[in-house]
Structures are given as C-alpha cells and as structure tokens.
Amino acid sequence: MPPVLIPSPSLLTNKETKVRQNPLIFDASSLQNETSIPQQFMWPEDENPRHEPPPQLHVPPIDLKGFFTSEPVTMTTVAQLVDSACRKHGFFQVINHGIDSRLIHEAHKVMDVFFRMPLSEKQKAQRKVGEYCGYASSFTNRFSSKLPWKETLSIRYSADPEFANLVQDYLLNVMGEDFSHFGRVCQEYCEAMSKLSIGIMELLGMSLGIGKPHFRDFFEEHDSIMRLNYYPPCIKPDQTLGTGPHCDPTSLTILHQDNVGGLEVFVDEKWQSIAPCSEAFVINIGDTFMALSNGLYKSCLHRAVVNNHTPRKSLAFFLSPRMDKVIRPPKALVEDVNNQRIYPDFTWSTFLEFTQKHYRADMNTFEAFSKWLQMKKKMLNAFENLS
C-alpha cells in the first residue's frame, strides 16, 4: 500500500496565520522611547504580574561535588533531595557543578555583544517560521496576542560526533567571520552543558531507583538547544511578561541567570520568585522527561517577568533526546504506578514539530500534544480501514 499522507490538524487560528504573513516588528531600542506598549504585548489582567513582589522560593542549592566523586552517603542524600523536588514541582538548583566560572562569564559577555547590536545585524540569524533555531524578536511572526517581551537566539547542539562543531559552524555561517570567537564560546559552553546534563541524568536515574546508566545511555547522542534570552526594560512591566507561564517541552533545562532576577516558579498554588545565584544553575524538568518518568516527576511551570529599568539575560540549555528516540518510560516506573502508562509513545521530533507548527508552549502543551497524537492515530486508522 502506498504511504498515506495525513493532513496535520493545526491548532493555529486564521488570525495567527495572517500574523505570520505580516509580522509586527519588535525593536526594543525604539519601543523604550514610547509611553505605552503595543496591544499585542498586553496580557490579561488575571495573568499579569502583581505590583507587590512575589514571595521568594527558598530552595537551598544542591551540592553536586560529592555526587560526582561518588561518595556513597552524599550520593544517597542528593538523590533523595532531587526526588522530593521533582515529585513536588520539578525544580531545583545545583552548585559545585564542575563548570568553569570563566566560561560562564565569557558566555554572558558574548551574549551582551549580540543583543546590543542593531536589529538589522541580529536579523542575519533570523529564525524562519516552523524552525526552532535562529534569532527571534519576540514571537511576532507566530502569534497575534500575549507576546513575550524578549529577544532570543536559539542554536542547535548535537552530541553525535558527526556534528562535532555544529554550534560554531552555524554562527559562522549566518553571522560571518566576525563571530568566530562568539561561535567558539557557545560551542564550548554547549559541550560543558552536555557533560553536566548527562551527569544530571545519572542523578535522575538514581533518584528514580533505576540506576545511573539508564538515562545516561538514552541521552548519549542527544539533540539539544542552546538559547540566549534577553529581556529589555519595559515601560509597562505590570502589563506584560518576558515569558508567559509554560512548561518546557524538552527533557531538562539548565539555566544560568544574571543578577537582575525575574524567574518565577508556580509552587503551592502561587508564583514564587527565584533569587539569582551566580554560582548555581537552575534545573527544571520538562514535559519529555515527565513522560519518561511516567508522570512521577513533574514538568516545572514557570514564567519570567520584566522591569522598567534594567535588561535581564539568561543562558538556557534544553536537553532533548536524539530526534528518532521513542519516548517510553522504563518498565520499573510503570510498575510504580500500578502498571498504568500515563502518556503515549512519541518521538522528540514529533513533539518538537508540534510546538513549532501547531501549538504555543504553555502550561497545557503536553496535554494538547497527547490529544493531537490520538487524533492523528484515529485519522491514520480511518485511512487504513478505507484502503
């Protein structure tokens, strides 16, 4: 039987389709001189940040030194701390992680250089519709409302030896020879994040009781994303958000904040702020790892707020499996929830395509994706029955 082409059920509106054809230009340098912000960046009142600062979430950073040196008592303690945090909200912080502070500092420096450039220069790396890499000034070419007050540069990183210089080559190709140092720094940073993320995966395997090798091996040739985030000052910070409430669709996020602050996590039915700590990395579980844990670990709901006086920047590394890997929890974790599978099998490439072409990442992304998968399967079955 010839292959069947299934029409992809899109969740985008006609209005958003028009937006993609005639996008709004988000140029923070000019918008800062206005007395109000465009309507597209205004969020509903019940979703706006409050005037008074939110309570601070007190999460003592977890010291990884003993874990990485295989000290038995420390390894057990760290695994228990991580297990408790991931079952509750999917968020924790780590120190003594082994990443050179000079590399982190240099990565922040090159990020400053990029986002200070004129918009026309940054647009050399313009992200195309339907793709996940490149420069984006807000999401003006994707959505028509509740736009985030931010700019991003997203770069693909692969742990497959065949793509050893992927980050460096990409930046050199799109930005030119002047960005050779920028590319080297980002390449080195991604390689350091890759090593750390695999170590975190060993820790998560221990905390879930299935051993260090399982997730380490699963993510061995991962296909991940580095993202540079820039949140410009906003004249009306109480009317917009730097990033709306969402759970990351990826497996694991390793975030380094600058000292400005603005990250908030939804814990105990309220938004709580995360104080910046230059020595620590913020770690949060994403939807794909929630599926790999069969729902035992929670995908972290978070957002970013802006202010009216100081830019905020952060470096994010989104760990994801190889594109063709099937996301399926180990049998031991299915037994932990009475032999019930909570989520369907899927590949990371399918989920990534869904987030880029059919749905805006929010707090319900994975639920919408599961329904979308079921719809596609029903359509496929219907076509097969007709044939």
JOKA-V412056 format. One record per backbone hydrogen bond with DSSP energy under -0.5 kcal/mol. CO is the residue of the C=O (numbers start at 1). NH is the residue of the N-H. If there is no record, write none. Layout:
# JOKA-V412056
co	nh
CO	NH
CO	NH
This chain:
# JOKA-V412056
co	nh
4	6
5	7
7	9
8	10
13	17
14	18
15	19
16	20
17	21
18	22
24	26
25	27
26	28
27	30
27	31
28	32
30	33
31	34
38	41
39	42
40	147
42	146
44	47
44	48
45	48
55	273
56	58
57	59
58	60
61	63
62	64
62	95
64	68
65	69
66	71
67	70
70	72
71	75
72	76
73	77
74	78
75	79
76	80
77	81
78	82
79	83
80	84
81	85
82	86
83	87
84	88
85	89
85	90
85	91
86	298
90	285
92	283
93	62
94	281
95	64
100	103
100	104
101	105
102	106
103	107
104	108
105	109
106	110
107	111
108	112
109	113
110	114
111	115
112	116
113	117
114	117
118	121
118	122
119	123
121	124
122	125
123	126
125	135
128	131
134	154
135	127
136	138
136	152
137	140
139	142
139	143
140	24
148	150
150	138
151	230
152	136
153	228
154	134
155	226
157	224
160	163
161	164
163	166
165	169
166	170
167	171
168	172
169	173
170	174
171	175
171	176
172	176
176	179
177	180
179	183
180	184
181	185
182	186
183	187
184	188
185	189
186	190
187	191
188	192
189	193
190	194
191	195
192	196
193	197
194	198
195	199
196	200
197	201
198	202
199	203
200	204
201	205
202	206
203	207
204	208
205	210
205	211
206	209
212	216
213	217
214	218
215	219
217	220
219	222
222	159
222	224
224	157
225	318
226	155
227	229
227	316
228	153
229	314
230	151
230	232
231	312
234	237
236	239
239	43
241	149
243	304
246	302
248	287
249	288
250	288
250	289
251	286
252	319
253	255
253	284
254	317
255	282
256	315
262	305
263	274
264	303
265	267
265	272
267	270
270	267
272	265
273	57
273	275
277	280
281	94
282	255
283	92
284	253
285	300
286	290
287	291
288	292
289	293
290	295
291	294
292	330
293	296
300	248
300	302
301	266
302	246
303	264
304	242
304	243
307	234
312	231
313	258
314	229
314	316
315	256
316	227
316	318
317	254
317	319
318	225
319	251
319	252
320	223
322	325
323	349
325	327
325	348
326	328
327	346
330	333
330	334
331	335
332	336
333	337
334	337
334	339
334	340
335	338
337	340
339	341
346	327
347	351
348	352
349	353
350	354
351	355
352	356
353	357
354	358
354	359
358	11
362	247
362	365
364	368
365	369
366	370
367	371
368	372
369	373
370	374
371	375
372	376
373	377
374	378
375	379
376	380
377	381
378	382
379	383
380	384
381	385
382	386
383	387
